């Protein structure tokens, strides 16, 4: 399994305790780095990998005494130290320490809010990059409005003074932090450990959900996290049990250049469309004007050729602010007026909750099925354009 291979790579050269009562006093603090690592490895028991069902972008190794090693696909590693214990000396370079219990965490990843909420750890969040009006979770909104959680500026321009004054020990960011390395550097300069979650890079829709287990490990809520994953995975399986609806679905948005930006075939959202009974209309990189790990961008003429006969359109309103009517959609490009779904009124749209409500995956699939099959059932995460 890919997650296991990450774990093995992450464990190589790691120095940490085999139990909470084991001290590494036999390791000379004055020794060279390699010697210290080797000495620590002598004291290391065999780690027990935490079982992951679908996630491949992180792994967890369990050690006696409650210690956990989180290894991310980016190469970042975090030693989670239980309350009342200390991190050992001689940790290899690049292993950051997360000391429990956590408090005043800076939560900048909107996608992780529902997972932190699901494991009952919102009380450990002190600062966020999300405003109350943009929060995807009601309990999080209430904490922002009450002042229990402070707004600390957007991820690319955080309020460093507030974060420093709050004593935030940990910042949970998403992959956007890679675009502003100077922000990460400044946070680390202030003594904040930065964890960049990579759930958006998971190839499996339930792999995204399984990041709840990393949140569970961070906040000492592992049992709760396992229960959340098992419950949502079961409901997703039930929601997908109806099988194909026999209708094709195009999912895209129109960028500033007038091109169509679609999800890659096999992407987790495409999997959700297929779980809802739809046949996703995909485009290869060949002839694309741009591509990324998750999207393929094609000129509108090519998109027209491949998607004009799609039975259903779901317009991705999470990026460009969306559209509010069929007329507004066609204004983006006149070719869209000739699409079968537009002519038949089978056009739907969504907002960012479609991506940020990971724990609502089963409900999202049910909504998509209602849109694809035309059942007329009420929906929450998608709505029809008139």
NUKOL-437651 format. One record per residue (C-alpha): residue number from 1; residue in one letter; x, y, z. Coordinates in Angstrom, 1 decimal. Example, Ala and Ser with C-alpha at 12.3 -4.5 7.8 and 13.67 -1.06 7.14 Angstrom:
2
SENU,1,a,12.3,-4.5,7.8
SENU,2,s,13.7,-1.1,7.1
//
This chain:
386
SENU,1,x,0.0,0.0,0.0
SENU,2,x,1.3,3.5,-0.8
SENU,3,x,0.6,4.8,2.6
SENU,4,x,2.8,2.1,4.1
SENU,5,x,5.7,3.0,1.9
SENU,6,x,5.5,6.6,3.0
SENU,7,x,5.5,5.4,6.6
SENU,8,x,8.6,3.3,6.1
SENU,9,x,10.5,6.2,4.4
SENU,10,x,9.3,8.5,7.2
SENU,11,x,10.6,6.1,9.9
SENU,12,x,14.1,5.8,8.5
SENU,13,x,16.6,7.7,10.6
SENU,14,x,14.0,8.8,13.2
SENU,15,x,15.0,9.2,16.8
SENU,16,x,12.3,9.0,19.3
SENU,17,x,11.2,7.2,22.5
SENU,18,x,10.1,3.6,22.5
SENU,19,x,8.0,4.4,25.6
SENU,20,x,7.1,7.3,27.8
SENU,21,x,9.4,6.2,30.5
SENU,22,x,12.4,5.6,28.3
SENU,23,x,15.1,8.4,28.4
SENU,24,x,17.8,8.7,25.8
SENU,25,x,20.3,9.9,28.3
SENU,26,x,22.8,7.3,26.9
SENU,27,x,23.0,9.5,23.7
SENU,28,x,25.7,12.2,24.0
SENU,29,x,24.3,15.6,23.3
SENU,30,x,27.7,16.6,22.0
SENU,31,x,27.9,13.8,19.4
SENU,32,x,27.7,14.3,15.7
SENU,33,x,24.3,14.2,14.1
SENU,34,x,24.7,10.7,12.6
SENU,35,x,26.0,9.3,15.8
SENU,36,x,23.1,10.8,17.8
SENU,37,x,20.5,9.4,15.3
SENU,38,x,22.1,6.0,15.4
SENU,39,x,22.1,6.0,19.2
SENU,40,x,18.4,7.0,19.2
SENU,41,x,17.6,4.2,16.8
SENU,42,x,19.2,1.7,19.2
SENU,43,x,16.5,2.8,21.7
SENU,44,x,13.7,2.7,19.1
SENU,45,x,11.1,-0.1,19.3
SENU,46,x,9.5,-1.3,16.1
SENU,47,x,6.8,1.2,15.1
SENU,48,x,3.2,-0.1,14.5
SENU,49,x,1.7,1.5,11.4
SENU,50,x,-1.8,2.9,11.9
SENU,51,x,-4.1,1.2,9.4
SENU,52,x,-5.2,3.5,6.7
SENU,53,x,-7.9,2.3,4.3
SENU,54,x,-7.7,4.9,1.4
SENU,55,x,-5.3,7.8,2.1
SENU,56,x,-1.9,7.8,0.4
SENU,57,x,-0.7,11.3,1.1
SENU,58,x,0.2,10.7,4.8
SENU,59,x,0.9,7.9,7.2
SENU,60,x,0.9,7.4,10.9
SENU,61,x,3.2,5.2,13.0
SENU,62,x,2.4,4.5,16.6
SENU,63,x,5.0,4.1,19.3
SENU,64,x,4.6,2.9,22.9
SENU,65,x,3.7,5.6,25.3
SENU,66,x,1.3,7.4,23.0
SENU,67,x,3.9,8.9,20.6
SENU,68,x,2.9,9.2,17.0
SENU,69,x,5.0,9.9,13.9
SENU,70,x,3.0,11.6,11.0
SENU,71,x,4.8,11.4,7.7
SENU,72,x,3.4,13.5,4.8
SENU,73,x,3.9,12.8,1.1
SENU,74,x,5.5,16.2,0.9
SENU,75,x,8.4,14.9,3.0
SENU,76,x,7.3,16.8,6.2
SENU,77,x,7.4,14.7,9.4
SENU,78,x,5.8,15.5,12.8
SENU,79,x,6.5,13.8,16.1
SENU,80,x,3.3,14.0,18.1
SENU,81,x,4.2,14.0,21.8
SENU,82,x,1.5,13.0,24.4
SENU,83,x,0.6,15.2,27.3
SENU,84,x,3.0,14.8,30.2
SENU,85,x,5.9,13.5,28.0
SENU,86,x,8.7,15.2,26.3
SENU,87,x,10.3,15.0,22.9
SENU,88,x,13.6,13.1,22.9
SENU,89,x,16.9,14.7,22.1
SENU,90,x,18.6,13.9,18.9
SENU,91,x,15.7,14.0,16.5
SENU,92,x,16.7,14.0,12.9
SENU,93,x,16.6,17.2,11.0
SENU,94,x,13.2,17.9,9.5
SENU,95,x,11.2,16.2,12.2
SENU,96,x,8.9,18.9,13.8
SENU,97,x,7.5,18.4,17.3
SENU,98,x,3.8,18.8,18.1
SENU,99,x,3.3,18.8,21.9
SENU,100,x,-0.1,17.8,23.3
SENU,101,x,-2.5,19.0,24.5
SENU,102,x,-2.9,21.5,21.7
SENU,103,x,-4.5,24.9,22.3
SENU,104,x,-4.8,28.1,20.3
SENU,105,x,-4.1,26.3,17.0
SENU,106,x,-4.1,28.6,13.9
SENU,107,x,-6.5,26.8,11.4
SENU,108,x,-6.0,28.1,7.9
SENU,109,x,-7.2,25.1,6.0
SENU,110,x,-11.0,25.5,5.4
SENU,111,x,-11.3,21.9,4.3
SENU,112,x,-10.0,20.7,7.7
SENU,113,x,-12.7,22.6,9.7
SENU,114,x,-15.3,19.9,9.4
SENU,115,x,-12.8,17.2,10.3
SENU,116,x,-11.6,19.0,13.4
SENU,117,x,-15.3,19.6,14.3
SENU,118,x,-16.2,16.0,13.7
SENU,119,x,-13.6,14.8,16.3
SENU,120,x,-14.8,17.4,18.8
SENU,121,x,-11.6,19.5,18.9
SENU,122,x,-12.8,23.0,17.9
SENU,123,x,-12.0,24.2,21.4
SENU,124,x,-8.3,23.8,20.6
SENU,125,x,-8.6,26.3,17.7
SENU,126,x,-7.8,29.9,18.7
SENU,127,x,-7.1,31.7,15.3
SENU,128,x,-8.4,31.1,11.8
SENU,129,x,-8.0,32.5,8.3
SENU,130,x,-11.8,32.0,7.7
SENU,131,x,-14.3,34.7,8.4
SENU,132,x,-17.6,33.8,10.0
SENU,133,x,-19.6,34.4,6.8
SENU,134,x,-17.4,32.0,4.9
SENU,135,x,-17.3,29.2,7.5
SENU,136,x,-18.6,25.8,6.3
SENU,137,x,-19.4,24.6,9.8
SENU,138,x,-22.1,26.2,12.0
SENU,139,x,-20.2,25.5,15.3
SENU,140,x,-17.1,27.1,13.8
SENU,141,x,-19.2,30.2,12.7
SENU,142,x,-20.6,30.5,16.3
SENU,143,x,-17.1,30.5,17.8
SENU,144,x,-15.9,33.1,15.3
SENU,145,x,-18.9,35.3,16.1
SENU,146,x,-18.4,34.9,19.9
SENU,147,x,-14.7,35.7,19.8
SENU,148,x,-13.7,32.2,21.0
SENU,149,x,-11.8,32.0,17.7
SENU,150,x,-10.2,35.1,16.3
SENU,151,x,-10.0,36.0,12.6
SENU,152,x,-6.3,36.2,11.8
SENU,153,x,-6.3,37.4,8.2
SENU,154,x,-6.2,35.4,4.9
SENU,155,x,-3.6,32.6,4.6
SENU,156,x,-1.3,34.7,2.3
SENU,157,x,-1.3,37.8,4.6
SENU,158,x,-1.9,36.5,8.2
SENU,159,x,-2.0,38.7,11.2
SENU,160,x,1.4,37.8,12.6
SENU,161,x,1.0,40.0,15.7
SENU,162,x,-2.2,38.3,16.6
SENU,163,x,-0.8,34.8,16.0
SENU,164,x,2.2,35.6,18.1
SENU,165,x,0.2,37.1,20.9
SENU,166,x,-2.1,34.1,20.9
SENU,167,x,0.9,31.8,21.3
SENU,168,x,-0.3,29.5,18.4
SENU,169,x,1.9,26.4,18.5
SENU,170,x,0.6,24.9,15.3
SENU,171,x,-0.7,26.2,12.0
SENU,172,x,-2.7,23.8,9.8
SENU,173,x,-2.5,25.1,6.2
SENU,174,x,-3.6,23.7,2.9
SENU,175,x,-1.4,23.4,-0.2
SENU,176,x,-1.9,27.1,-1.0
SENU,177,x,0.9,27.8,1.5
SENU,178,x,3.3,26.5,-1.1
SENU,179,x,2.6,29.6,-3.2
SENU,180,x,3.7,31.9,-0.4
SENU,181,x,6.8,30.4,1.1
SENU,182,x,7.7,33.6,2.8
SENU,183,x,4.5,33.3,5.0
SENU,184,x,5.5,29.8,6.1
SENU,185,x,9.0,31.1,6.9
SENU,186,x,7.7,33.9,9.0
SENU,187,x,5.3,31.7,10.9
SENU,188,x,8.2,29.3,11.7
SENU,189,x,10.3,32.2,12.7
SENU,190,x,7.6,33.1,15.3
SENU,191,x,7.9,29.5,16.6
SENU,192,x,4.8,28.2,14.9
SENU,193,x,5.0,24.6,13.5
SENU,194,x,3.4,24.6,10.1
SENU,195,x,1.6,21.5,8.9
SENU,196,x,0.5,21.6,5.2
SENU,197,x,-2.4,19.1,4.8
SENU,198,x,-2.6,17.6,1.4
SENU,199,x,-6.0,16.0,1.3
SENU,200,x,-6.8,17.7,-2.1
SENU,201,x,-4.0,15.5,-3.6
SENU,202,x,-5.7,12.3,-2.6
SENU,203,x,-6.7,10.2,-5.6
SENU,204,x,-9.6,8.5,-3.8
SENU,205,x,-12.6,10.4,-2.5
SENU,206,x,-12.5,8.5,0.8
SENU,207,x,-8.8,9.2,1.0
SENU,208,x,-9.7,12.9,1.5
SENU,209,x,-12.0,11.9,4.3
SENU,210,x,-9.3,9.8,6.0
SENU,211,x,-7.4,12.9,6.9
SENU,212,x,-9.7,12.9,9.8
SENU,213,x,-7.4,10.3,11.3
SENU,214,x,-4.5,12.7,11.2
SENU,215,x,-6.6,15.4,12.9
SENU,216,x,-7.5,12.7,15.4
SENU,217,x,-3.9,12.0,16.1
SENU,218,x,-3.0,15.7,16.4
SENU,219,x,-5.8,16.5,18.9
SENU,220,x,-5.7,13.2,20.8
SENU,221,x,-9.1,12.1,19.4
SENU,222,x,-8.1,8.9,17.5
SENU,223,x,-11.0,6.8,18.6
SENU,224,x,-13.4,9.6,17.5
SENU,225,x,-11.7,9.9,14.2
SENU,226,x,-11.9,6.2,13.4
SENU,227,x,-15.6,6.3,14.2
SENU,228,x,-16.2,9.3,11.9
SENU,229,x,-14.4,7.7,9.0
SENU,230,x,-16.2,4.3,9.4
SENU,231,x,-19.6,6.0,9.7
SENU,232,x,-19.2,8.3,6.7
SENU,233,x,-17.6,5.6,4.5
SENU,234,x,-20.5,3.3,5.3
SENU,235,x,-23.0,6.0,4.3
SENU,236,x,-21.1,6.7,1.1
SENU,237,x,-21.3,3.1,0.1
SENU,238,x,-25.0,3.1,0.7
SENU,239,x,-25.4,6.3,-1.3
SENU,240,x,-23.5,4.8,-4.2
SENU,241,x,-25.4,1.5,-4.1
SENU,242,x,-28.1,2.5,-6.7
SENU,243,x,-25.6,2.1,-9.6
SENU,244,x,-25.4,4.0,-13.0
SENU,245,x,-28.1,6.4,-14.0
SENU,246,x,-27.2,6.2,-17.7
SENU,247,x,-26.5,9.9,-18.1
SENU,248,x,-23.4,11.8,-18.9
SENU,249,x,-22.2,14.7,-16.7
SENU,250,x,-19.9,17.7,-17.5
SENU,251,x,-18.3,19.5,-14.6
SENU,252,x,-16.3,22.7,-15.3
SENU,253,x,-15.9,26.4,-15.0
SENU,254,x,-14.9,29.1,-17.5
SENU,255,x,-11.7,30.9,-16.7
SENU,256,x,-10.7,34.5,-17.5
SENU,257,x,-9.4,33.4,-20.9
SENU,258,x,-12.7,31.8,-21.9
SENU,259,x,-11.4,28.2,-21.6
SENU,260,x,-13.1,25.4,-19.8
SENU,261,x,-11.4,24.1,-16.6
SENU,262,x,-12.4,20.5,-15.9
SENU,263,x,-11.4,17.9,-13.3
SENU,264,x,-9.0,15.2,-14.3
SENU,265,x,-10.6,11.8,-15.0
SENU,266,x,-10.4,9.7,-11.9
SENU,267,x,-10.2,12.7,-9.6
SENU,268,x,-12.0,12.3,-6.3
SENU,269,x,-14.8,14.6,-7.4
SENU,270,x,-15.2,12.6,-10.7
SENU,271,x,-15.5,9.6,-8.4
SENU,272,x,-18.3,11.2,-6.5
SENU,273,x,-20.1,11.9,-9.8
SENU,274,x,-19.7,8.3,-10.8
SENU,275,x,-20.8,7.1,-7.3
SENU,276,x,-24.0,9.2,-7.9
SENU,277,x,-24.6,7.3,-11.1
SENU,278,x,-23.2,9.7,-13.6
SENU,279,x,-20.7,9.1,-16.4
SENU,280,x,-18.1,11.9,-16.2
SENU,281,x,-17.1,13.6,-19.5
SENU,282,x,-13.4,13.9,-19.2
SENU,283,x,-10.6,15.4,-21.3
SENU,284,x,-7.0,14.2,-21.8
SENU,285,x,-4.0,16.4,-21.4
SENU,286,x,-3.3,16.1,-25.2
SENU,287,x,-4.3,19.4,-26.7
SENU,288,x,-4.9,21.0,-23.3
SENU,289,x,-3.8,24.6,-22.8
SENU,290,x,-2.9,23.9,-19.2
SENU,291,x,-3.0,21.1,-16.7
SENU,292,x,-2.4,20.5,-13.0
SENU,293,x,-2.5,17.5,-10.7
SENU,294,x,-6.3,18.0,-10.4
SENU,295,x,-7.5,19.9,-13.5
SENU,296,x,-7.3,20.0,-17.3
SENU,297,x,-7.9,23.3,-19.2
SENU,298,x,-9.1,23.1,-22.8
SENU,299,x,-10.2,25.7,-25.3
SENU,300,x,-13.9,26.2,-25.5
SENU,301,x,-14.1,24.9,-29.1
SENU,302,x,-12.6,21.6,-28.0
SENU,303,x,-14.8,21.5,-24.9
SENU,304,x,-17.8,22.1,-27.1
SENU,305,x,-16.9,19.1,-29.3
SENU,306,x,-16.5,16.8,-26.3
SENU,307,x,-19.2,18.0,-23.9
SENU,308,x,-22.0,19.5,-26.0
SENU,309,x,-24.1,16.3,-25.8
SENU,310,x,-23.7,15.8,-22.0
SENU,311,x,-27.0,15.1,-20.4
SENU,312,x,-26.2,17.2,-17.3
SENU,313,x,-24.0,20.1,-16.6
SENU,314,x,-22.8,21.0,-13.1
SENU,315,x,-21.1,24.4,-13.2
SENU,316,x,-18.2,24.6,-10.7
SENU,317,x,-19.0,27.8,-8.9
SENU,318,x,-16.3,27.4,-6.3
SENU,319,x,-13.6,29.2,-8.2
SENU,320,x,-15.0,32.2,-10.2
SENU,321,x,-17.9,33.2,-8.0
SENU,322,x,-20.3,31.1,-10.0
SENU,323,x,-23.3,31.9,-12.1
SENU,324,x,-26.9,32.5,-11.0
SENU,325,x,-28.8,31.8,-14.1
SENU,326,x,-28.7,30.0,-17.5
SENU,327,x,-28.4,33.4,-19.1
SENU,328,x,-25.4,34.3,-17.0
SENU,329,x,-23.8,31.0,-18.0
SENU,330,x,-24.3,31.5,-21.7
SENU,331,x,-22.8,35.0,-21.3
SENU,332,x,-19.5,33.4,-20.5
SENU,333,x,-19.4,31.8,-24.0
SENU,334,x,-22.1,31.8,-26.6
SENU,335,x,-21.2,28.2,-27.6
SENU,336,x,-22.7,27.0,-24.3
SENU,337,x,-26.2,27.9,-25.6
SENU,338,x,-26.0,24.9,-27.9
SENU,339,x,-25.2,22.4,-25.2
SENU,340,x,-27.9,19.7,-24.8
SENU,341,x,-28.1,20.2,-21.0
SENU,342,x,-28.6,24.0,-21.5
SENU,343,x,-31.3,23.5,-24.1
SENU,344,x,-33.1,21.0,-21.8
SENU,345,x,-32.6,23.0,-18.6
SENU,346,x,-30.4,20.3,-16.9
SENU,347,x,-27.8,22.7,-15.6
SENU,348,x,-26.8,22.8,-11.9
SENU,349,x,-24.2,24.7,-9.9
SENU,350,x,-22.5,24.5,-6.6
SENU,351,x,-20.4,26.6,-4.2
SENU,352,x,-17.3,25.9,-2.1
SENU,353,x,-19.2,23.7,0.4
SENU,354,x,-19.0,21.0,-2.2
SENU,355,x,-15.2,20.7,-1.5
SENU,356,x,-15.1,21.8,2.1
SENU,357,x,-17.8,19.6,3.6
SENU,358,x,-15.8,16.3,3.4
SENU,359,x,-17.8,14.7,6.2
SENU,360,x,-21.0,15.4,4.2
SENU,361,x,-19.7,13.3,1.3
SENU,362,x,-22.7,10.9,1.4
SENU,363,x,-25.2,13.8,1.3
SENU,364,x,-23.3,15.4,-1.6
SENU,365,x,-23.4,12.1,-3.6
SENU,366,x,-27.2,11.9,-2.9
SENU,367,x,-27.6,15.5,-4.1
SENU,368,x,-25.7,14.7,-7.3
SENU,369,x,-27.8,11.7,-7.9
SENU,370,x,-30.9,13.8,-7.6
SENU,371,x,-29.5,16.2,-10.1
SENU,372,x,-28.3,13.6,-12.5
SENU,373,x,-31.4,11.4,-12.4
SENU,374,x,-33.8,14.3,-12.3
SENU,375,x,-35.7,12.8,-9.4
SENU,376,x,-36.9,16.2,-8.1
SENU,377,x,-35.7,15.4,-4.6
SENU,378,x,-34.6,18.6,-2.7
SENU,379,x,-30.9,19.3,-2.7
SENU,380,x,-28.5,21.3,-0.5
SENU,381,x,-25.1,21.2,-2.1
SENU,382,x,-26.2,21.7,-5.8
SENU,383,x,-29.1,23.7,-7.2
SENU,384,x,-30.6,24.0,-10.7
SENU,385,x,-30.0,27.1,-12.8
SENU,386,x,-33.1,28.7,-14.3
//
